[in-house]
Amino acid sequence: MPKDFTTVHWVIGNPFSNDDWAVDTADRVEQVVGTVRDRVTNNIVKLVRGIVFGLIGFIIGVALIAIALIMFTRGLQSLISLATGNTGIDHSRSVYMSYLISGLLMLTLGGLVMRRRRSPDT
């Protein structure tokens, strides 16, 4: 039997003929919002968290490296002062010697790292 197009009871989501129209519409909206959240928003949140935690880790890492270098240089100054005793090397000269030794050590490590920067094939 053909549908009677003069009445509105056959239209899907019609509030006049469907008693569950509000519930069905709310469920559909909730489903669409959930799908959008799962596909877009959750991925963006993960990306932003990764960027933020990566930056925090990088900043903390740089600070720890700087503190370690300062501690190494200061320890070297004390070691030079203790090792030389009263042989004529005062504190100011031990500071310069520790800078020289630290600089030579970092130069050597940097040279080794630069040497290994390429694969053996090239």
Summary of the structure (lengths in Angstrom):
residues: 122
radius of gyration: 35.9
end to end distance: 79.7
largest distance: 115.5
contacts: 233
relative contact order: 0.04
helix: 73%
strand: 0%
